[in-house]
Amino acid sequence: MTKHLLLRSMLVALGLSAVLAIASIYAGGSLAGRLLLTTLFASLACALMLPHAPREAGARLDLLQRTVLGFILVAFALGTLTVWDVDLIRPGGSDDLAVLWLMVGVPALGVAYPGLRSRRRTDRSLALSERVAFLGAACAMAACLASVLLLGSGGMWMETQFLIGWICVAGALVGSASALGRRAASSERFAPPPPATAVDRAIGATGMLAALGWSASATLAVAIDQVARQTGAPDRSMVAWPIAVGCAGLALPCAIWCALGLSRVTGIARFLRHLSAGAALMLGVLATSVAALVALDARHILFGEGTVELMSALAVVSMSSLIAAAVMMRLHRGRTVASDPIESIDWNCPRCATHARIGMGEHSCAGCGLTVRIAFRDDRCPACAYDLRGQPAGAAQCPECGRARQMPAV
């Protein structure tokens, strides 16, 4: 399934769509309409798969490509079954599976995507966070699909399955962010993230456990509530909700602390991390207190004294400082550069636009004979940004970090 094959498939599907659209206008009936929707779905699936398809046949797919391509193929299959009213499980089952696959699967894929992209790098310092994100998203999808197969769907069951899926996805997101505090030493040579301290590692472990507690207790609370609605039994879910809110209130500041720990920002801006995590922690304490009082039917103790306004203010402070810290991280983000010296470059002749791969030194264009001389020299170290312009002409290494200096070929 290469890019070339997908592009050809898109052309065929679009051509069929045009023909079927005209046929449906004149012929009427449902058959032409269903064929039209199927070809449109095929075109959309090809377009979505195109960025992750291999360029050459037989190329090995990495985990990110397999996940994205598999997700889109399953979505296309479920959509096609829905269009043709084919129910492999029970009446309406394909429709419910398609809706659930998109409503829960897209957020789950969004959580796993950054970790899957990070796996492509040789630096494995964030491997734990990558695994937590991918496994958490996969477990969320598995739990939702298993509930459809075992318990059915439709009505309140679908609402419950959506809630359980979103709860597990949120737990995976917070857990993977907390796992950043347990990062290993980075192997990147250019501006690596600060190493994790003992405090970061402790907070990271706490956040992962709290995220797991949130997913389990909130899922239990939703399940208990649904069973009570279906059977008419007393609703005991209010006992589990304070535990779930308490776990979320602890996991969220841990995730913020660990995620912002990757920043290389210095100066007063680094305290945005403390401000965001502290405000989130205070918000979690208040939310847990409110949930406990509601479970005890004593909500009047806090609700009458501006608790909602205080919680809203804390949420604004935490969110705004988190966004500001993320912007600062983006401004100070470094760029990874190769450690090996540059031996050749891709070059387009400015006279005749002939493309060639040329080495250092003198080169004559094969198209028009234009001669060019290529020579590179590092005047600033790409590893530590040390100014090398005052160094002796023969200095082959950076005196600050020892990285080999790119010098003109002799």
C-alpha positions in Angstrom: 0.0 0.0 0.0 2.4 2.7 -1.2 1.7 6.4 -1.8 1.6 5.8 -5.6 -1.0 3.0 -5.2 -3.1 5.2 -2.9 -3.1 8.1 -5.3 -4.2 5.8 -8.1 -7.0 4.4 -5.9 -8.1 7.9 -5.1 -8.4 8.7 -8.8 -10.4 5.6 -9.5 -12.7 6.2 -6.5 -13.2 9.8 -7.5 -14.0 8.8 -11.0 -16.5 6.2 -9.9 -18.0 8.8 -7.5 -18.6 11.2 -10.3 -20.3 8.5 -12.5 -22.4 7.2 -9.6 -23.4 10.7 -8.6 -24.9 11.3 -12.1 -26.5 7.9 -12.0 -28.1 8.5 -8.7 -29.6 11.8 -10.0 -31.3 10.2 -13.0 -31.9 6.6 -11.8 -32.9 7.3 -8.2 -33.2 4.4 -5.7 -30.8 3.5 -2.9 -28.3 1.3 -4.7 -26.6 4.2 -6.6 -26.6 6.3 -3.4 -24.9 3.5 -1.5 -22.3 2.9 -4.2 -21.7 6.7 -4.2 -21.1 6.8 -0.4 -18.9 3.8 -0.6 -16.6 5.3 -3.2 -16.5 8.6 -1.3 -15.5 6.8 1.8 -12.8 5.0 -0.2 -11.5 8.3 -1.5 -11.5 9.8 2.0 -9.7 6.8 3.4 -7.0 6.9 0.8 -6.5 10.7 1.4 -6.1 10.1 5.2 -3.7 7.2 4.7 -1.5 9.0 2.2 0.7 10.8 4.8 1.6 7.6 6.5 1.9 5.2 3.6 5.4 4.0 2.5 7.0 5.4 -0.6 8.2 2.1 -1.9 6.7 -1.3 -2.1 8.0 -3.7 0.5 9.1 -1.0 2.9 8.8 -1.9 6.5 6.0 -0.1 8.4 6.8 1.2 11.9 4.3 1.1 14.8 2.9 4.6 14.0 2.2 3.7 10.4 0.6 0.4 11.3 -1.6 2.0 13.9 -2.8 4.9 11.8 -3.4 2.8 8.6 -5.1 0.1 10.6 -7.4 2.6 12.4 -8.4 4.2 9.1 -9.0 0.8 7.4 -11.3 -0.3 10.3 -13.1 3.0 10.2 -13.7 2.5 6.4 -14.9 -1.1 6.9 -17.4 0.0 9.6 -18.6 2.9 7.6 -19.1 0.6 4.6 -21.1 -1.9 6.7 -23.2 1.0 8.0 -24.0 2.3 4.5 -25.0 -1.2 3.2 -27.0 -2.0 6.4 -24.9 -5.1 7.1 -25.0 -6.1 10.8 -22.5 -8.7 11.7 -23.3 -8.7 15.4 -26.9 -7.7 16.0 -29.4 -5.2 14.5 -27.8 -1.8 14.7 -24.5 -3.2 15.9 -22.5 -2.0 13.0 -23.8 1.6 13.3 -23.0 1.6 17.0 -19.5 0.2 16.4 -18.8 2.8 13.8 -19.9 5.7 16.0 -18.0 4.3 19.0 -14.9 3.8 16.8 -14.8 7.4 15.8 -16.1 9.1 19.0 -13.6 7.2 21.3 -11.0 6.1 18.8 -10.1 9.6 17.5 -9.3 11.0 21.0 -7.4 7.7 21.8 -5.4 8.0 18.6 -4.7 11.6 19.4 -3.3 10.6 22.8 -1.1 7.8 21.4 0.1 9.8 18.3 2.8 11.9 20.0 4.3 8.9 21.7 4.2 6.8 18.5 6.0 9.6 16.6 8.6 9.9 19.4 9.4 6.2 19.0 11.0 7.0 15.6 13.9 8.8 17.3 17.0 7.1 18.5 16.7 8.9 21.8 14.8 6.5 24.2 14.6 8.8 27.2 10.8 9.1 27.0 10.1 5.4 26.3 8.0 4.9 29.5 5.7 7.8 28.5 5.4 6.4 25.0 4.3 3.0 26.3 1.8 4.4 28.8 0.2 6.6 26.1 -0.1 3.7 23.5 -1.2 1.0 26.0 -3.6 3.3 27.7 -5.3 4.3 24.4 -5.4 0.7 23.3 -7.0 -0.4 26.6 -9.6 2.4 26.2 -10.6 1.1 22.8 -10.6 -2.5 23.9 -12.8 -1.8 26.9 -15.3 0.1 24.7 -15.5 -2.6 22.0 -15.7 -5.4 24.5 -18.6 -3.6 26.2 -20.5 -3.4 22.9 -19.9 -7.1 22.2 -20.8 -8.3 25.7 -23.5 -5.8 26.9 -25.0 -4.5 23.7 -25.4 -0.9 22.7 -27.9 1.8 22.0 -29.6 4.3 24.3 -28.1 4.6 27.7 -25.6 1.8 27.1 -24.0 3.9 24.3 -23.7 6.9 26.7 -22.1 4.7 29.3 -19.6 3.3 26.7 -18.7 6.8 25.6 -18.1 7.9 29.1 -16.0 4.9 29.9 -13.9 5.4 26.8 -13.3 9.1 27.5 -12.5 8.4 31.1 -9.8 5.8 30.1 -8.5 8.1 27.4 -8.1 11.0 29.9 -6.4 8.6 32.3 -4.0 7.6 29.5 -3.2 11.2 28.7 -2.5 12.2 32.3 -0.6 9.0 33.0 1.7 9.5 30.0 2.3 13.1 30.9 3.2 12.0 34.5 5.5 9.3 33.1 7.7 12.2 31.7 8.9 12.7 35.2 10.4 9.2 35.1 12.4 9.9 32.0 15.9 8.5 31.5 19.0 10.4 30.6 18.6 11.9 27.1 21.0 10.7 24.4 20.4 13.8 22.2 23.6 15.9 21.6 21.8 19.2 21.0 20.0 20.9 23.9 18.6 17.8 25.6 15.8 18.3 28.2 16.9 18.7 31.8 17.5 15.4 33.6 14.8 14.2 35.9 15.4 14.9 39.6 14.4 12.7 42.5 11.4 14.9 43.1 10.3 14.6 39.4 10.6 10.8 39.6 8.5 10.7 42.8 5.9 13.0 41.4 5.8 11.0 38.1 5.2 7.7 39.9 2.4 9.4 42.0 0.8 10.8 38.9 0.7 7.5 37.1 -0.8 5.7 40.1 -3.4 8.5 40.5 -4.3 8.3 36.8 -4.8 4.6 37.1 -7.0 5.2 40.2 -9.0 7.8 38.3 -9.7 5.4 35.4 -10.7 2.5 37.6 -12.8 4.4 40.1 -14.6 6.7 37.6 -15.3 3.6 35.3 -16.7 1.8 38.4 -18.9 4.8 39.3 -20.3 5.1 35.7 -20.9 1.3 35.6 -22.7 1.3 39.0 -24.9 4.2 37.9 -25.8 2.4 34.6 -26.7 -0.8 36.4 -28.9 1.1 38.9 -30.8 2.7 36.0 -31.3 -0.6 34.2 -32.3 -2.7 37.3 -33.9 0.0 39.5 -31.5 -0.9 42.3 -30.2 1.9 44.7 -27.6 4.1 43.1 -24.3 3.7 45.0 -22.1 5.5 42.5 -21.9 8.6 44.7 -19.5 6.6 47.0 -17.0 6.1 44.2 -17.1 9.6 42.7 -15.2 11.4 45.5 -12.4 8.8 45.1 -12.4 9.4 41.3 -12.3 13.2 41.7 -9.6 12.9 44.3 -7.4 10.8 42.1 -8.0 13.2 39.2 -7.2 16.1 41.4 -3.9 14.5 42.3 -3.0 13.2 38.9 -3.5 16.4 37.0 -1.0 18.6 38.9 1.5 15.8 38.7 1.1 15.6 35.0 1.5 19.3 34.6 4.6 19.3 36.8 6.2 16.5 34.9 5.3 17.8 31.4 6.7 21.2 32.1 9.8 19.7 33.5 11.0 19.1 29.9 11.3 22.9 29.5 14.8 24.5 29.2 13.4 27.9 30.1 15.4 29.9 32.6 14.7 32.9 34.7 11.4 34.0 36.2 9.4 32.1 33.5 10.4 28.8 35.0 8.0 29.5 37.9 5.0 29.1 35.5 5.5 25.4 36.2 5.0 25.9 39.9 2.0 28.3 39.4 0.2 26.0 37.0 0.7 22.8 39.1 0.0 24.6 42.3 -3.3 26.1 41.1 -4.3 22.7 39.7 -3.6 21.0 43.0 -5.7 23.6 44.9 -8.5 23.1 42.4 -8.3 19.3 42.9 -8.5 19.7 46.7 -11.6 21.9 46.4 -13.2 19.6 43.8 -12.6 16.6 46.0 -14.1 18.4 49.0 -17.2 19.3 47.0 -17.6 15.8 45.7 -17.3 14.4 49.2 -19.9 16.8 50.6 -22.3 16.1 47.7 -22.0 12.3 48.5 -22.8 13.1 52.2 -25.6 15.4 51.1 -24.0 18.4 52.8 -23.2 20.5 49.7 -24.6 23.7 51.4 -21.4 23.9 53.5 -19.3 25.0 50.6 -21.6 26.1 47.8 -22.9 29.1 49.7 -19.4 30.8 50.1 -18.2 31.4 46.6 -16.7 28.0 46.1 -17.7 27.8 42.4 -16.1 31.2 41.8 -12.9 30.2 43.5 -12.7 27.0 41.5 -13.3 28.8 38.3 -10.5 31.3 39.2 -8.1 28.5 40.0 -8.9 26.8 36.7 -8.2 30.0 34.8 -4.9 30.5 36.6 -3.8 26.9 36.0 -4.8 26.9 32.3 -3.4 30.3 31.4 0.0 29.6 33.1 0.1 26.2 31.5 -0.4 27.7 28.0 2.1 30.4 28.7 4.7 27.8 29.8 4.0 25.8 26.7 4.6 28.9 24.5 7.8 29.6 26.3 8.9 26.0 25.8 8.2 26.4 22.1 10.2 29.6 21.9 13.2 27.9 23.6 13.0 24.6 21.8 16.3 23.5 20.4 16.9 21.8 17.1 18.7 18.4 16.8 21.6 18.4 14.4 23.7 15.6 13.0 27.0 15.0 14.8 28.9 13.7 11.7 30.6 16.2 9.4 28.8 17.1 6.2 30.4 15.3 3.3 28.0 16.2 0.4 24.9 18.3 -0.3 21.9 18.3 -2.7 22.5 21.2 -5.2 20.4 22.8 -7.9 22.4 24.7 -10.5 21.2 28.4 -10.4 21.7 28.6 -14.2 20.1 25.5 -15.6 18.4 24.0 -12.5 20.3 20.7 -12.9 20.0 18.7 -9.7 23.1 16.8 -8.4 24.5 15.4 -5.2 28.0 17.0 -4.9 30.8 16.7 -2.4 32.8 19.4 -0.8 35.3 21.3 -2.9 35.1 22.2 -6.5 32.3 20.9 -8.7 31.3 21.5 -12.4 27.6 21.4 -13.4 26.9 18.6 -15.8 24.2 20.6 -17.5 25.8 24.0 -18.3 29.4 23.7 -17.0 29.0 26.3 -14.2 31.7 25.7 -11.6 31.1 26.1 -7.9 33.3 25.6 -4.9 31.6 24.4 -1.7 33.2 24.7 1.8 31.5 24.6 5.3 32.9 25.8 8.6 31.2 25.9 12.0 31.5 29.4 13.5 29.1 28.5 16.3 29.0 25.1 17.9 25.7 23.3 17.0 25.8 21.3 20.2 26.3 24.0 22.8 26.1 27.3 20.8 29.7 28.3 21.8 31.1 31.1 19.6 34.0 29.6 17.6 34.9 32.6 15.5 37.8 33.6 17.9 39.4 30.1 17.7 42.6 29.4 15.8 42.1 28.5 12.2 43.2 24.9 12.8 41.0 24.3 15.9 39.1 21.0 15.1 37.0 20.8 18.2 34.8 23.0 20.3 36.7 24.0 23.5 33.5 24.1 25.5 31.9 20.7 24.8 34.5 18.9 22.6 32.3 18.4 19.6 34.1 18.0 16.3 34.0 21.2 14.3 33.0 21.2 10.7 36.0 22.5 8.7 36.6 23.1 5.0 38.0 20.2 3.1 41.8 20.4 2.6 
